[in-house]
Amino acid sequence: MINIILILTIHFIADFLCQSRTMATNKSKSLYWLTLHVLVYATVTTLCWIQFDFNPMIIGWVWLATFTTHWVTDFITSKLTTYFYLKNNMFWFFGIVGLDQLIHGITLLFTYNYLIKTI
């Protein structure tokens, strides 16, 4: 249970506190800003996950899985949240924000369970 709390706390830090306002407002319309955000996110997340004492030979796989799943998720959800925000549809805007976080949480737990715990 403590690892789940740590994973979600690291996610919060990497996804929100390490994301600049420029990244947040431009990642839906610029692959540069989306990729920069996800590079920072995946690097911070992977560096923090070193505390889980996993095999150092798989650190590249952990980073790649984190980068890829986060990039694909944000590519889709950032476009949807921007669309609903501009339409002033706050119900679906916040619904997509919540879905985005749910997907991130699931993919992080999947990464932890299948890369770190099994290798």
C-alpha positions as CSV (number, residue, x, y, z in Angstrom):
1,M,0.0,0.0,0.0
2,I,2.8,2.4,0.8
3,N,4.2,2.0,-2.7
4,I,0.9,2.9,-4.2
5,I,0.8,6.1,-2.2
6,L,4.4,6.9,-3.2
7,I,3.6,6.2,-6.9
8,L,0.7,8.6,-6.8
9,T,2.6,11.2,-4.9
10,I,5.5,11.1,-7.3
11,H,2.9,11.4,-10.2
12,F,1.4,14.5,-8.6
13,I,4.9,16.1,-8.2
14,A,6.1,15.1,-11.7
15,D,2.8,15.9,-13.6
16,F,1.8,19.1,-11.8
17,L,4.6,20.7,-9.8
18,C,7.2,20.1,-12.5
19,Q,5.0,21.3,-15.3
20,S,5.3,24.9,-16.2
21,R,2.3,27.0,-17.2
22,T,3.6,27.2,-20.7
23,M,3.8,23.5,-21.0
24,A,0.3,23.1,-19.6
25,T,-1.3,25.7,-21.9
26,N,0.5,24.7,-25.1
27,K,0.8,20.9,-24.9
28,S,-2.6,20.5,-26.6
29,K,-1.4,22.4,-29.7
30,S,2.3,21.9,-29.8
31,L,4.2,18.6,-30.0
32,Y,7.3,20.4,-28.8
33,W,5.6,21.5,-25.5
34,L,3.8,18.1,-25.1
35,T,7.1,16.2,-25.6
36,L,9.0,18.6,-23.3
37,H,6.4,18.1,-20.5
38,V,6.6,14.3,-20.9
39,L,10.4,14.3,-21.0
40,V,10.4,16.1,-17.7
41,Y,7.6,13.9,-16.3
42,A,9.2,10.6,-17.3
43,T,12.7,11.6,-16.0
44,V,11.4,12.9,-12.6
45,T,9.2,9.8,-12.2
46,T,11.9,7.4,-13.1
47,L,14.5,9.1,-10.9
48,C,12.1,9.0,-8.0
49,W,11.2,5.3,-8.6
50,I,14.8,4.4,-8.0
51,Q,13.9,4.2,-4.3
52,F,11.9,1.0,-5.2
53,D,15.2,-0.8,-5.5
54,F,14.5,-2.4,-8.8
55,N,17.0,-3.9,-11.2
56,P,19.0,-1.0,-12.6
57,M,19.3,-2.9,-15.9
58,I,15.6,-2.0,-16.6
59,I,15.7,1.7,-15.8
60,G,15.6,2.5,-19.5
61,W,12.5,0.3,-19.9
62,V,10.8,2.0,-17.0
63,W,11.6,5.4,-18.4
64,L,10.4,4.4,-21.9
65,A,7.1,2.9,-20.6
66,T,6.5,6.0,-18.5
67,F,7.3,8.3,-21.4
68,T,5.2,6.5,-24.0
69,T,2.1,6.0,-21.9
70,H,2.1,9.5,-20.6
71,W,2.7,11.0,-24.1
72,V,-0.1,9.1,-25.7
73,T,-2.5,9.8,-22.9
74,D,-1.7,13.6,-22.8
75,F,-1.8,13.8,-26.6
76,I,-5.4,12.8,-26.6
77,T,-6.7,14.2,-23.3
78,S,-5.1,17.6,-23.7
79,K,-6.9,18.1,-27.0
80,L,-10.2,17.1,-25.4
81,T,-9.8,19.3,-22.3
82,T,-8.9,22.3,-24.5
83,Y,-11.9,21.6,-26.7
84,F,-14.4,21.4,-23.8
85,Y,-12.8,24.4,-22.0
86,L,-13.2,26.6,-25.1
87,K,-16.8,25.4,-25.4
88,N,-17.2,26.4,-21.7
89,N,-18.4,22.8,-21.0
90,M,-16.9,22.4,-17.5
91,F,-18.7,19.1,-17.0
92,W,-16.8,17.3,-19.7
93,F,-13.6,19.4,-19.1
94,F,-13.3,18.2,-15.6
95,G,-14.5,14.7,-16.6
96,I,-11.6,14.4,-19.1
97,V,-9.1,15.8,-16.5
98,G,-10.3,13.1,-14.1
99,L,-10.1,10.4,-16.8
100,D,-6.6,11.6,-17.7
101,Q,-5.5,11.1,-14.0
102,L,-7.2,7.7,-13.8
103,I,-5.4,6.5,-17.0
104,H,-2.1,7.8,-15.6
105,G,-2.6,6.0,-12.3
106,I,-3.5,2.8,-14.0
107,T,-0.5,2.9,-16.4
108,L,1.8,3.7,-13.5
109,L,0.6,0.8,-11.5
110,F,0.8,-1.5,-14.5
111,T,4.4,-0.3,-15.1
112,Y,5.3,-0.9,-11.4
113,N,3.6,-4.3,-11.3
114,Y,5.0,-5.6,-14.6
115,L,8.4,-4.0,-14.9
116,I,9.6,-3.5,-11.4
117,K,8.0,-6.3,-9.5
118,T,8.4,-9.0,-12.1
119,I,11.8,-8.3,-13.5
